[in-house]
Amino acid sequence: MTASEITSMIREMQSRHRLVPEMARGMHVPYHRRGEMSVPAFTMAPGGDPATHGRDVSLRLMQKVCTLPVDLFFFDCEDASPDHPEYKSFARQFATEALTKFDFGNRITGFRPNNIRTAYFEDDLVEVITKSGHRLQVIIIPKTEHAGEVEDIITVVRKIQRLAGQTNKLSFEVLIESPNAFLEAERIAAIEGVTALILGSFDLARTIGGTVDPDTWTHDQSIIRQQLPIIAAAYGKEAVDAITATLPVRPQKPEGMEEEEYRAALTGDPALLDPQKVGAGFLTRLRRRADAIALAGREAESARRCGYAAKWILHPDQIEPIQKAWTPAREAGLAALALVAHYTRAARMGSGVELSGDRLADKAVVGTDWWLVKAALRSNVLKSEDISATGFTLEELERTVRTREP
């Protein structure tokens, strides 16, 4: 073989393999969120009239979430709504009304129907999507068993939208919460239209005969928890971490305590309160609440380190600690940006490896800091002026951490 033939062979190989792009998390996800909040589409005190009291309570709750600082929320007709034909009917009715009535600002809006094996599934899809699909961005698919059903659901949703004259293209996030779903996770991630795999820790435990211990579940389910972000990223998708089930329940205001004092107690450090003044029972419940908030934050930090893009939220007081995990402090964002800029400058001068303190910084290491830069930009922690101050454009900096030509 001649030298020219080897050159031709290499170039042919390159052109062929360049058709297979390098995949990374989120390349095929058209939105950004740090937390995803489940909002019951139907809720009511026992004994109430679902058509009146149930509607009032449910719509008030769904309207309230539109004012919360959460990135994504979805109205839940599945597990968060009672498993009863009458109540499921009201759930889809109230979800449709809320979707068409309220202003969501820049929040991402979603809807979770009941699973495809239930009697509720058809009406959930047809009624909610036909009447309010134009206000949706995401469908959450629960209780998945195999990739084929996900493809079928996406197909029928697209047809319902076309029939209703809707032009928006919905994304689909799929819960991985059973043995079969886990085994099918790669095939599910490969489906066009699927943007995320969601870890469903409780249903997973239910289907394998396990339990979800608040203190140990991230270790107990570590194998699947660590694999989902890898599987999702291999197809340019994202993974969403499971719920923190220990809720930061607000204790009832003690008799005689002023409202302002009560709010200060909820947001302050329980250790600074006088048990003689506020009562030992109230103080104990405050400590439990503080522990639950801290637990949500720790789980979110762990999820971020594993490569998750977001985490599920069940309670308004979980929003801040969970979304904070994907919101770098300005100092951290500037430090990461400075490292990327320094490496970009050094690379142009002939260096492929630099020292950052006691850390060896090559393309891969700097690439992990690039995620911090992107998160800081998305959260408005870093501004366009910060990028300009480096002397490079955003595209020039990003090119430095890529391992292939665009």
C-alpha positions as CSV (number, residue, x, y, z in Angstrom):
1,M,0.0,0.0,0.0
2,T,1.3,3.4,-1.0
3,A,1.5,6.5,1.2
4,S,-1.2,8.2,-0.9
5,E,-3.5,5.1,-0.5
6,I,-3.1,5.3,3.3
7,T,-3.9,9.0,3.2
8,S,-7.1,8.2,1.1
9,M,-8.0,5.4,3.5
10,I,-7.6,7.7,6.6
11,R,-9.7,10.4,5.0
12,E,-12.4,8.0,4.0
13,M,-12.5,6.6,7.6
14,Q,-12.7,10.1,9.0
15,S,-15.6,11.1,6.7
16,R,-17.4,8.0,7.6
17,H,-17.0,8.2,11.4
18,R,-17.7,12.0,11.5
19,L,-21.3,11.0,10.5
20,V,-21.5,9.6,14.1
21,P,-21.5,12.8,16.3
22,E,-20.0,13.0,19.7
23,M,-22.9,13.0,22.1
24,A,-23.2,14.9,25.3
25,R,-25.9,15.7,27.7
26,G,-28.7,17.9,26.5
27,M,-27.8,18.2,22.8
28,H,-31.3,17.2,21.9
29,V,-33.2,18.9,24.7
30,P,-34.8,22.2,23.6
31,Y,-35.3,23.6,27.1
32,H,-33.5,24.1,30.4
33,R,-34.7,23.3,33.9
34,R,-33.2,22.5,37.3
35,G,-36.3,21.3,39.0
36,E,-39.6,19.6,37.9
37,M,-42.6,20.0,40.2
38,S,-45.5,17.6,40.3
39,V,-48.8,19.4,40.9
40,P,-52.0,17.4,41.6
41,A,-54.7,18.1,39.0
42,F,-57.3,17.1,41.6
43,T,-57.2,17.6,45.3
44,M,-60.0,18.0,47.9
45,A,-60.7,17.6,51.6
46,P,-62.6,14.5,52.4
47,G,-66.4,14.8,52.0
48,G,-66.3,17.8,49.7
49,D,-68.2,18.2,46.5
50,P,-65.7,17.5,43.7
51,A,-67.5,19.7,41.2
52,T,-67.4,22.8,43.4
53,H,-65.1,22.4,46.4
54,G,-62.7,20.1,44.5
55,R,-62.6,22.6,41.6
56,D,-61.9,25.5,43.8
57,V,-59.1,23.8,45.8
58,S,-57.5,22.3,42.7
59,L,-57.5,25.4,40.6
60,R,-56.2,27.5,43.5
61,L,-53.3,25.1,43.9
62,M,-52.5,25.0,40.2
63,Q,-52.7,28.8,40.0
64,K,-50.4,29.1,43.0
65,V,-47.6,27.1,41.3
66,C,-47.7,29.6,38.5
67,T,-46.2,32.1,40.9
68,L,-43.5,29.8,42.3
69,P,-39.9,30.1,41.2
70,V,-39.8,26.6,39.7
71,D,-38.4,26.0,36.2
72,L,-40.8,23.3,35.2
73,F,-44.1,22.0,36.6
74,F,-46.6,19.5,35.3
75,F,-50.2,19.0,36.2
76,D,-50.5,15.4,37.4
77,C,-53.5,13.3,36.5
78,E,-51.7,10.1,37.5
79,D,-50.4,9.2,41.0
80,A,-51.1,12.6,42.4
81,S,-54.8,12.3,41.6
82,P,-57.1,9.8,43.3
83,D,-57.5,6.5,41.5
84,H,-61.3,6.7,41.0
85,P,-63.1,7.2,37.7
86,E,-65.1,10.2,38.9
87,Y,-62.0,12.0,40.3
88,K,-59.9,11.2,37.3
89,S,-62.5,12.8,35.1
90,F,-62.4,15.9,37.3
91,A,-58.6,15.8,37.3
92,R,-58.3,16.1,33.5
93,Q,-61.1,18.7,33.4
94,F,-59.3,20.9,36.0
95,A,-55.9,20.4,34.3
96,T,-57.4,21.5,31.0
97,E,-59.0,24.5,32.6
98,A,-55.8,25.5,34.4
99,L,-53.7,25.1,31.2
100,T,-56.0,27.3,29.2
101,K,-56.7,29.9,31.9
102,F,-53.5,30.8,33.8
103,D,-50.3,32.7,32.9
104,F,-47.2,30.6,33.3
105,G,-44.6,33.2,32.6
106,N,-41.4,31.6,31.3
107,R,-42.0,28.4,33.2
108,I,-42.0,25.1,31.2
109,T,-45.4,23.5,31.4
110,G,-46.2,19.8,31.4
111,F,-48.8,17.2,31.9
112,R,-48.7,13.6,33.2
113,P,-51.5,11.3,32.0
114,N,-52.3,7.9,33.5
115,N,-50.3,5.0,32.0
116,I,-51.2,3.3,28.8
117,R,-52.5,0.2,30.5
118,T,-55.3,2.1,32.4
119,A,-58.8,2.9,31.5
120,Y,-58.0,6.6,32.0
121,F,-55.3,6.8,29.4
122,E,-57.4,7.5,26.3
123,D,-59.5,10.3,27.8
124,D,-56.4,11.8,29.4
125,L,-54.7,12.2,26.1
126,V,-57.6,13.1,23.9
127,E,-59.3,15.6,26.3
128,V,-56.3,17.3,27.7
129,I,-54.2,17.5,24.5
130,T,-57.1,18.4,22.2
131,K,-58.2,21.2,24.4
132,S,-55.0,22.5,25.9
133,G,-52.0,20.9,24.1
134,H,-51.1,24.2,22.6
135,R,-50.1,25.4,26.1
136,L,-47.9,22.4,26.8
137,Q,-44.2,21.8,26.2
138,V,-43.7,18.4,27.9
139,I,-45.6,15.2,28.4
140,I,-44.5,12.9,31.3
141,I,-44.9,9.3,30.4
142,P,-45.4,7.0,33.5
143,K,-45.1,3.3,34.2
144,T,-43.3,2.5,31.0
145,E,-42.4,-1.1,30.3
146,H,-40.9,-1.0,26.8
147,A,-39.7,1.4,24.1
148,G,-42.5,0.4,21.7
149,E,-45.2,1.9,23.9
150,V,-43.3,5.2,24.1
151,E,-43.1,5.3,20.3
152,D,-46.9,4.6,20.1
153,I,-47.7,7.3,22.6
154,I,-45.6,9.9,20.8
155,T,-47.3,8.9,17.5
156,V,-50.8,9.2,18.8
157,V,-50.0,12.5,20.6
158,R,-48.7,13.9,17.3
159,K,-51.9,12.8,15.5
160,I,-54.1,14.4,18.2
161,Q,-52.2,17.6,17.9
162,R,-52.5,17.7,14.1
163,L,-56.2,17.0,14.3
164,A,-56.6,19.8,16.8
165,G,-54.6,22.2,14.5
166,Q,-51.7,22.5,17.0
167,T,-48.3,23.4,15.6
168,N,-46.2,23.2,18.8
169,K,-43.9,20.2,19.0
170,L,-44.2,18.5,22.4
171,S,-41.3,16.8,24.1
172,F,-41.6,13.6,26.1
173,E,-39.9,12.7,29.4
174,V,-40.1,9.0,30.3
175,L,-40.2,7.6,33.8
176,I,-37.8,4.7,34.4
177,E,-39.4,2.9,37.3
178,S,-39.5,-0.8,36.6
179,P,-37.1,-3.6,35.8
180,N,-38.3,-3.7,32.2
181,A,-38.0,0.1,31.8
182,F,-34.5,0.0,33.1
183,L,-33.5,-2.8,30.6
184,E,-35.2,-0.7,27.8
185,A,-33.7,2.6,28.9
186,E,-31.2,2.8,26.0
187,R,-33.9,2.1,23.4
188,I,-36.2,4.7,25.0
189,A,-33.4,7.3,25.1
190,A,-32.8,6.7,21.4
191,I,-36.4,7.6,20.4
192,E,-36.8,10.9,18.6
193,G,-39.0,13.3,20.8
194,V,-37.8,11.8,24.1
195,T,-35.8,14.4,25.9
196,A,-35.3,12.9,29.3
197,L,-35.2,9.7,31.4
198,I,-36.7,10.2,34.9
199,L,-35.7,8.0,37.8
200,G,-38.8,6.7,39.6
201,S,-37.3,5.4,42.9
202,F,-40.5,4.3,44.6
203,D,-42.1,2.4,41.8
204,L,-38.7,0.8,41.0
205,A,-38.5,-0.3,44.7
206,R,-42.1,-1.6,44.5
207,T,-41.5,-3.7,41.4
208,I,-38.3,-5.3,42.7
209,G,-39.5,-5.8,46.3
210,G,-37.2,-3.1,47.8
211,T,-37.8,-0.1,50.0
212,V,-36.9,3.6,49.8
213,D,-35.1,4.7,52.9
214,P,-34.7,8.5,53.1
215,D,-31.1,8.1,54.4
216,T,-29.9,5.2,52.2
217,W,-31.9,5.1,48.9
218,T,-29.3,6.9,46.9
219,H,-26.8,4.2,47.9
220,D,-29.3,1.3,47.6
221,Q,-30.3,2.3,44.1
222,S,-26.9,3.6,43.1
223,I,-26.4,1.3,40.1
224,I,-29.5,2.5,38.2
225,R,-29.1,6.1,39.6
226,Q,-25.6,6.4,38.2
227,Q,-26.4,4.7,34.8
228,L,-29.4,6.8,33.8
229,P,-27.4,10.0,33.1
230,I,-24.9,8.0,31.0
231,I,-27.6,6.3,29.0
232,A,-29.4,9.6,28.4
233,A,-26.3,11.5,27.5
234,A,-25.3,8.9,24.9
235,Y,-28.3,10.0,22.9
236,G,-28.0,13.7,23.6
237,K,-30.8,13.5,26.2
238,E,-30.9,14.3,29.9
239,A,-31.7,12.5,33.2
240,V,-33.9,13.8,36.0
241,D,-33.4,12.5,39.5
242,A,-36.1,11.0,41.7
243,I,-38.1,12.8,44.4
244,T,-36.9,13.5,47.9
245,A,-39.8,12.0,49.8
246,T,-39.1,13.5,53.2
247,L,-41.2,16.6,52.9
248,P,-40.4,19.9,54.7
249,V,-43.8,20.2,56.3
250,R,-44.5,23.5,57.9
251,P,-45.5,23.2,61.5
252,Q,-48.7,24.8,62.7
253,K,-48.3,28.3,64.1
254,P,-48.4,28.2,67.9
255,E,-51.2,30.0,69.6
256,G,-50.3,33.5,70.4
257,M,-47.4,33.7,67.9
258,E,-47.5,36.7,65.5
259,E,-47.5,36.0,61.8
260,E,-44.3,37.9,61.3
261,E,-42.6,35.9,64.0
262,Y,-43.9,32.7,62.6
263,R,-42.5,33.4,59.1
264,A,-39.2,34.4,60.6
265,A,-39.1,31.0,62.5
266,L,-39.7,29.2,59.2
267,T,-36.9,30.8,57.4
268,G,-34.4,31.1,60.3
269,D,-32.1,28.7,62.2
270,P,-34.1,26.6,64.7
271,A,-31.1,26.6,67.0
272,L,-31.5,30.3,67.6
273,L,-35.0,30.0,68.9
274,D,-35.9,29.9,72.6
275,P,-37.8,26.6,73.3
276,Q,-39.3,28.2,76.4
277,K,-40.9,30.9,74.2
278,V,-41.9,28.9,71.1
279,G,-42.5,25.5,72.7
280,A,-40.5,22.3,72.5
281,G,-43.0,20.6,70.1
282,F,-42.9,23.5,67.6
283,L,-39.1,23.6,67.8
284,T,-38.9,19.8,67.1
285,R,-41.1,20.1,64.1
286,L,-39.0,23.1,62.8
287,R,-35.9,21.0,63.1
288,R,-37.5,18.2,61.2
289,R,-38.4,20.6,58.5
290,A,-34.9,22.1,58.3
291,D,-33.5,18.5,58.1
292,A,-35.9,17.7,55.2
293,I,-34.8,20.9,53.3
294,A,-31.1,20.0,53.9
295,L,-31.7,16.5,52.7
296,A,-33.3,17.7,49.4
297,G,-30.3,19.9,48.9
298,R,-27.8,17.1,49.5
299,E,-29.6,14.8,47.1
300,A,-29.7,17.5,44.5
301,E,-26.0,18.1,44.8
302,S,-25.3,14.4,44.5
303,A,-27.5,14.2,41.4
304,R,-25.7,17.1,39.8
305,R,-22.3,15.4,40.4
306,C,-23.7,12.2,38.8
307,G,-24.6,14.1,35.7
308,Y,-28.4,14.7,36.2
309,A,-29.8,17.9,34.7
310,A,-32.6,18.3,37.2
311,K,-34.5,16.7,40.1
312,W,-38.2,16.2,40.8
313,I,-39.9,18.4,43.4
314,L,-42.9,17.7,45.5
315,H,-43.1,20.6,47.9
316,P,-42.6,24.4,47.3
317,D,-40.0,24.5,50.1
318,Q,-37.9,22.1,48.1
319,I,-37.6,24.4,45.1
320,E,-34.8,26.6,46.4
321,P,-32.4,23.9,47.8
322,I,-32.9,21.7,44.7
323,Q,-32.5,24.3,42.0
324,K,-29.6,25.8,43.9
325,A,-27.6,22.7,43.1
326,W,-27.6,23.6,39.4
327,T,-27.1,27.4,40.1
328,P,-23.4,28.1,40.6
329,A,-22.4,31.0,42.8
330,R,-21.0,33.9,40.8
331,E,-17.5,33.3,42.2
332,A,-17.6,29.7,41.0
333,G,-18.9,30.7,37.6
334,L,-16.2,33.3,37.2
335,A,-13.5,30.9,38.3
336,A,-14.7,28.3,35.8
337,L,-14.9,30.9,33.0
338,A,-11.4,32.1,33.8
339,L,-10.0,28.5,33.6
340,V,-11.7,28.0,30.2
341,A,-10.4,31.3,28.9
342,H,-6.9,30.6,30.2
343,Y,-6.9,27.2,28.6
344,T,-8.2,28.7,25.3
345,R,-5.4,31.2,25.3
346,A,-2.7,28.6,26.3
347,A,-4.0,26.2,23.5
348,R,-3.5,28.9,20.9
349,M,0.1,29.3,22.2
350,G,0.9,25.6,21.9
351,S,0.0,24.2,25.3
352,G,-2.4,21.3,25.7
353,V,-2.1,20.9,29.5
354,E,-2.1,23.6,32.1
355,L,-2.0,23.7,35.9
356,S,-5.0,25.2,37.8
357,G,-3.7,25.4,41.4
358,D,-2.9,21.8,42.2
359,R,-5.2,20.5,39.4
360,L,-3.9,19.3,36.0
361,A,-6.2,21.0,33.5
362,D,-6.4,19.5,30.0
363,K,-9.3,19.5,27.6
364,A,-11.4,17.0,29.6
365,V,-10.9,18.7,32.9
366,V,-11.7,22.2,31.4
367,G,-14.7,20.6,29.8
368,T,-16.2,19.7,33.2
369,D,-15.8,23.3,34.2
370,W,-17.6,24.4,31.0
371,W,-20.8,22.9,32.5
372,L,-20.5,25.4,35.3
373,V,-20.1,28.2,32.9
374,K,-23.2,27.1,30.9
375,A,-25.2,26.7,34.2
376,A,-24.1,30.2,35.3
377,L,-25.1,31.7,32.0
378,R,-28.5,30.0,32.1
379,S,-29.1,31.2,35.6
380,N,-28.0,34.8,34.8
381,V,-25.2,34.4,37.3
382,L,-22.8,35.2,34.4
383,K,-23.6,37.9,31.9
384,S,-22.6,38.4,28.3
385,E,-20.2,41.1,29.5
386,D,-18.3,38.4,31.5
387,I,-17.8,36.4,28.3
388,S,-16.6,39.5,26.4
389,A,-14.1,40.3,29.2
390,T,-12.2,37.1,28.4
391,G,-11.3,38.4,25.0
392,F,-13.1,35.5,23.3
393,T,-16.5,34.8,22.0
394,L,-18.8,32.1,23.5
395,E,-18.3,30.0,20.4
396,E,-14.5,30.3,20.6
397,L,-14.5,29.2,24.3
398,E,-16.8,26.3,23.6
399,R,-14.7,25.1,20.6
400,T,-11.8,24.7,23.1
401,V,-13.6,22.1,25.1
402,R,-15.0,20.1,22.1
403,T,-13.2,17.0,20.9
404,R,-14.4,17.2,17.3
405,E,-15.0,19.7,14.6
406,P,-18.6,21.0,14.4
